[in-house]
Amino acid sequence: MEYGSIEREIHVDASAEVVFEVISSPVHIKQWWTAETELEPTAGATGELVFGERGTPEAHIAQITVVEAQPPRLFSFRWVHSPGAVATANNSLLVTFELTPVGAGTTVRMTEVGFREVGWETAVLEQAYREHSTGWDYFLPRMGEYTNQLVSSR
C-alpha cells in the first residue's frame, strides 16, 4: 500500500454554501466531527481541535492551521497531533474539501495528504494512515447526514 493520500467523495443534498459552512464553522464541526474548536474559516487562522473533554487524559488535541478558505468551493487545513506544535508543511497532514454544485446538491471531495512527508517510521505511518482512513469513513457520512438534517430543519 502506498500510504500517500486518502480520498473520499460523497454527495450532500445541500447547496455548496451550506456545506462550506458545515465543514468550516466551529458550531457545525462539533456536531459532525465531535471536536471543539474556535477556528475562524480564513486562510492563516490557527486553532485547536479538541476531541474529548479538554483536561482529561482521554482528550486528544490537534493543532490546526487554515491553508485556504474560498467559500463556497474550497476549504483546506493542516493539522498536527503533537502537543504545542504549529502545523507546517513538514510536520502535518493537509486536508482539502473541494465542493462542486451538482443540481440542488453538492459533491464533496475530501483528500488528506502528507503521511509520508512527516517522516514517521513505517509502523507509525501505517497505523496513522489506517486510523485516518477509518476516521474519514465514519465522519464524512456523519457530515453528510448532519448537513441533510440541518437543511430539512430550516
Stockholm file with secondary structure:
# STOCKHOLM 1.0

chainA/1-154         MEYGSIEREIHVDASAEVVFEVISSPVHIKQWWTAETELEPTAGATGELVFGERGTPEAHIAQITVVEAQPPRLFSFRWVHSPGAVATANNSLLVTFELTPVGAGTTVRMTEVGFREVGWETAVLEQAYREHSTGWDYFLPRMGEYTNQLVSSR
#=GR chainA/1-154 SS CCCSEEEEEEEESSCHHHHHHHHHCHHHHHHHTCEECCCCSSTTCEEEEEESCTTSTTCEEEEEEEEEEETTTEEEEEEECSTTCCCCTTTCEEEEEEEEEETTEEEEEEEEECTTTTTCCHHHHHHHHHHHHHHHHHHHHHHHHHHHHHHHHC
#=GC SS_cons         CCCSEEEEEEEESSCHHHHHHHHHCHHHHHHHTCEECCCCSSTTCEEEEEESCTTSTTCEEEEEEEEEEETTTEEEEEEECSTTCCCCTTTCEEEEEEEEEETTEEEEEEEEECTTTTTCCHHHHHHHHHHHHHHHHHHHHHHHHHHHHHHHHC
//
